[in-house]
Amino acid sequence: MNKMKTKYIISLLLTVLLVSCNLDYEPLDTYSDITEGVSEDSVQVVFKDKAALLSHRQTLMNLFKNGQEHWYLDMLLLAESHSDNAYAGSPNAETTPFEVNSIEGSNTNLRRDWNGHMGNIAQANKLINYIDMVPDASLTTTEKAQYKAEAKILRAMIYFDMVRIWGNVPLVITTAGDITSETIKEVYPAYFPPQTDALTIYQQIEKDLLEGVQFAADNSPSDKTLFSKSVARAMLAKIYAEKPLRDYDKVIQYADQLTTDGFALVDDYSTLFDVILTDPDAPASQENKAIDAMARNTRETIYEAQFFPGNASWVTWMFGRPLDDWNNAFTWAKWITPSRDLIKTFHSEPGDQRFAQTVVYYEAKWSIYYPASNYPFMYKTRSAYNSIIKMRYADILLLKAEALIGKGDYNGAAQIINQTRRRAGLSNLPASASANKESILKAYMKERRLELAFEGQRWFDLVRLDKVEEVMNAVFAKDEGRPAQAYPFTSLSYVLPIPQDVIDQNPNLVQNPGY
């Protein structure tokens, strides 16, 4: 390669990297408070001391809290509006394709989600790959193992979302170096990696989580924002329920370990989502604002992002009427409108106390899906101080029921389902529900739908249990509020298109079939 051509390629690469906002890596080629450069023995020092490392660790701890668009908002759009639980809410080029099944690689939500997730992976990789080089004797071997395990739990959580959305994605576990004429051949694949098959991605997730179980800190009942051993165990239960690594014995094993860790259902479902008002007996209004979340760090929460007065969540106003600021941003249509099909399913269980915590009715200024005078909204994020719960015990407990169904223990599965039903004020399932696999699976899917509505689970439940075509191709005919279906759901619908901008910038990526 001649010098002129080398310079051109380097220039081209740098131009692409500078204009692109979806770097798979975070090149460490600038000096900052944590980037020291090269030591005397030519070893790159990224974190100059323990304080710099701890600062970056805190950045990782805050990623879920600060990344509400791709971690939460868009995940709800996919899991709820792309399923039978919700309509898009605010129809536009971003949201409507999820509602009518016309998603393409040009969708801007998918682009920001890919970029956000890959950027977060780069941040996790930075700690994982450079912590052992920190030149600070006060950083102990035990601390290094713990902090690295935390970052690996985080990386596993990100990749779990990515592999479920896109299937084959690039597996990035190293950090790219600087681009020079001498390093270009080695660095180029790092900046533009090819896709890795889903099974290999799941195996890396498993490996990271097993290290998390070994070295992360124990569950802290007073702080559920940490990447603890319990978070790793919950994630292991979830990945072993998925097809590539499906192992029902391990789902049961890790679900039971969470019980040993002290997790359990809270007595009152509303505790998870409600707020404290200045006058608990009065409805919220401008004069009577929500002043705080009802509870944080409950025994049911495994991992959550927490918000407080002065450090509040902005995402509230995307979904409905924020109780802490009654009229704020309530002049435009909100995302994730509860579907008639979901509401009908709730009403098929008279007395289900979860409905009042899941759906609320207000008079709206628009009438897109319902009359403006009585418009339903999702209600699980109702103030800027509510915790956003990423994982909770009810999800894992019900996955144990799914594992028992897979092993043929229908009565055992029914007993677990009855726990969440009784907490919701319902009676136990009838004996006929556990008579065969078909009947208990139907009861199970209904229970997960009602228990976990608007928590980002429904679409992935349908995919995991091979129910996408059966459920989604039928819902358009029975839900008169849903816009017309653009394309039928097929076996190719189980993963979404890779953003076209990303493919344009990375010649090693191939679009998913069907898009």
Secondary structure as GFF3:
##gff-version 3
##sequence-region A 1 515
A	DSSP	alpha_helix	3	19	.	.	.	ID=ss1
A	DSSP	beta_strand	37	38	.	.	.	ID=ss2
A	DSSP	beta_strand	44	45	.	.	.	ID=ss3
A	DSSP	alpha_helix	50	61	.	.	.	ID=ss4
A	DSSP	alpha_helix	63	66	.	.	.	ID=ss5
A	DSSP	alpha_helix	68	68	.	.	.	ID=ss6
A	DSSP	pi_helix	69	73	.	.	.	ID=ss7
A	DSSP	alpha_helix	74	76	.	.	.	ID=ss8
A	DSSP	pi_helix	77	81	.	.	.	ID=ss9
A	DSSP	beta_strand	86	87	.	.	.	ID=ss10
A	DSSP	alpha_helix	96	100	.	.	.	ID=ss11
A	DSSP	alpha_helix	108	130	.	.	.	ID=ss12
A	DSSP	three_ten_helix	131	133	.	.	.	ID=ss13
A	DSSP	alpha_helix	141	166	.	.	.	ID=ss14
A	DSSP	alpha_helix	184	191	.	.	.	ID=ss15
A	DSSP	alpha_helix	198	215	.	.	.	ID=ss16
A	DSSP	alpha_helix	229	239	.	.	.	ID=ss17
A	DSSP	three_ten_helix	243	245	.	.	.	ID=ss18
A	DSSP	alpha_helix	248	260	.	.	.	ID=ss19
A	DSSP	three_ten_helix	269	272	.	.	.	ID=ss20
A	DSSP	beta_strand	275	277	.	.	.	ID=ss21
A	DSSP	beta_strand	290	293	.	.	.	ID=ss22
A	DSSP	beta_strand	301	305	.	.	.	ID=ss23
A	DSSP	three_ten_helix	315	318	.	.	.	ID=ss24
A	DSSP	beta_strand	337	338	.	.	.	ID=ss25
A	DSSP	alpha_helix	340	347	.	.	.	ID=ss26
A	DSSP	alpha_helix	355	358	.	.	.	ID=ss27
A	DSSP	beta_strand	359	362	.	.	.	ID=ss28
A	DSSP	three_ten_helix	372	374	.	.	.	ID=ss29
A	DSSP	beta_strand	375	378	.	.	.	ID=ss30
A	DSSP	beta_strand	388	392	.	.	.	ID=ss31
A	DSSP	alpha_helix	393	406	.	.	.	ID=ss32
A	DSSP	alpha_helix	410	423	.	.	.	ID=ss33
A	DSSP	three_ten_helix	431	434	.	.	.	ID=ss34
A	DSSP	alpha_helix	437	451	.	.	.	ID=ss35
A	DSSP	alpha_helix	458	464	.	.	.	ID=ss36
A	DSSP	alpha_helix	468	478	.	.	.	ID=ss37
A	DSSP	three_ten_helix	491	494	.	.	.	ID=ss38
A	DSSP	alpha_helix	500	505	.	.	.	ID=ss39
###
